[in-house]
Amino acid sequence: MTSRELSNSSELLANDENLTNDAATPQVVDSEQPVAETVGQPADTEQPTVDAPAAEEPVADAAEKPDAPQPDAADAQSMQFDSMTKQELLDALKELAQKSVDVIRDEVSHIKAAFFAIRKEEIAREKEEFIQAGNPEEEFAPKPDPIEADIKQLFAVIKDKRAELNAELEAVKAQNLDKKRAIIAEINAISSDPDNINRQFNRVKELQQNFKEIGEVIASESTRLWKEYQLAVERFYDLLKMNKELRDYDFKKNLEIKQQLCAQAEALDDEEDVVAAFKKLQELHNTWRETGPVAKELREELWVRFKNASSVINKKHQAFFESRKEMEQENADAKLALCEKIEAVSTDNLKSYAAWDEATKQIIDIQEEWKKLGFAARKVNNELFLRFRKACDSFFEKKAAFFKEMKDELAANLAKKNELVAKAEALKDSTEWKKTTDALIALQKEWKTVGPVVKKHSEAVWKRFVAACDYFFEQKKSQTTSVHAVEHENLKAKKEIIAQISAALQMDDTEQATAIAREQIAKWSEVGHVPFKEKDKIYAEFKAVRDKASDKFNLRGGRAQFARIDAAVESGNSDRVFYERERLVRSYEQKCSELKVIENNLGFLSARSKDGNAIVKEMERKIGKIKEDIAALEQKIKQIDEKD
């Protein structure tokens, strides 16, 4: 990853991870429907029973906000601090720092705003005087303010106190959570002993009272804990069928309480102060939560009434935050679009340095668009940023991996080619002509399978390899063979082939003449070497009659097809001959593979199927044509080997 790319990722992290959005909207979330009653005690019991309290889940508590002063009181308090000097503000803050932090939040905020408003004006005056004195504006630096340092220190002290208070409250809630879980465990233990259930009723009522008296628990565990508690109580009442009259009495008492709660919740609709109405609703929720269930046939109706009243207050309360939410939603939508846009940038087809650079520019442009966007809602802002940063990091990690892979691959290819050069140079002085020829040809084939190397090394390593191969083949060509008798016999055989082709050219039976010519041309490659001094002459004679036969009988591998081989051989360029032979070998291997596929397919066809005979005939025709092509390629390869 380049330095510019690292910088972009760092800026994004700084811009988003330090976001604060203290204006999150508190909400009352509608709870789940009441939990259905569980199965009761077996029917053969004679004990009157009371149904278990229903697990009606109250509306979840919203996050409580600090008590805000009435608008008039807040304005008066703000004006009071606005009229103070810096020293007076510092003294006021010192006095507040001695109080409990849970009651001084608004006063501290007003002091902070008033102090820094004064400080801002002072700096503006200092700057104006600095410039009027003839000094450059860019050299201006505000003078240190000891009061500012003191007031910042007090802010830090108050912040630490607030953190300590919050920690203490969380510790108490954690203890309350453990206590309530212990009560639930004891109720469950009592319910597991049905033989002694009657004598344990008072203990269960005592545990229920204890549960209500214990304070708040950790918010994230509140709903789940309440459900566990209700299930434990229901199990005690429903499964073991306690006294029905007692249950009816409790239901009646709970009904009266919940009807009063419904009436009070409905009356909140007339409350002018929506925030105050919302807080009162939370208190009603707490009372509802602490109140036991009512008769089963009344549960749904009563719960719907209370929930509907709560929904009215919730909607009014949420309207206060809608304007802010709309802006945050627009920013969230824009950031989501950028996430999708950057995730859509594909790296699958980036196979070159230029392609990666172009894609990098695209990523950086998207990052610049991200920086221009404002904050989204706290709930999604961090998630969007993590998603965006993950996409950026993934791209640059893949880019770094590509550059490293390319570097490693080029280095590995260079090492392989140097190894092939070393092998070729070790073989160039060998006099084992056949064995060494095969070895060098194998090295040349392997060379072609190795990928590219760094440009500055490419030409040098290639020249070394070609020089070693050329040296050996030149030495081989300069040697003469002592098997003159065999070569003279081969010369006679080749002259006879030329005579046979010449005689075929004079025949009237074209079909017979074509067969003779084709047979003799194929036979030519099977005959071995001739004396070196007769080599070119006899080949020229053969070439002349072969070309005439190819033209007259329209033989596969006619004059146009042999011309390229002749030109390569007669040029004396070993590289050209090598590459022409390699081209023919590749064509030969391709035809063999194609023949194998068609022959396999032919084996699966059934002549009894519809149009089967026609398909088989067509495939047999293709097989015959491919075999002719293979024979022609074999002849051309042998021709090159013979001339070499």
Secondary structure, DSSP 8 states (H G I E B T S, - for coil): --HHHHHHHHHHHHHHHT---TT-----B-----B-----S-TT--S-EE----B----B----------HHHHHHHHHHHHTS-HHHHHHHHHHHHTS-GGG-HHHHHHHHHHHHHHHHHHHHHHHHHHHHTT--GGG------HHHHHHHHHHHHHHHHHHHHHHHHHHHHHHHHHHHHHHHHHHHHHHT-GGGTGGGHHHHHHHHHHHHHS----HHHHHHHHHHHHHHHHIIIIITTEEHHHHHHHHHHHHHHHHHHHHHHHHGGG-S-HHHHHHHHHHHHHHHHHS----HHHHHHHHHHHHHHHHHHHHHHHHTTHHHHHHHHHHHHHHHHHHHHHHT---TT--SHHHHHHHHHHHHHHHHHHHHS----HHHHHHHHHHHHHHHHHHHHHHHHHHHHHHHHHHHHHHHHHHHHHHHHHHTT---HHHHHHHHHHHHHHHHHS----HHHHHHHHHHHHHHHHHHHHHHHH---S-HHHHHHHHHHHHHHHHHHHHHHH-S-HHHHHHHHHHHHHHHTTS----HHHHHHHHHHHHHHHHHHHHHHT-SS-HHHHHHHHHHHHHT-HHHHHHHHHHHHHHHHHHHHHHHHHHHHHHH--TTSTTHHHHHHHHHHHHHHHHHHHHHHHHHHHHHHHH-
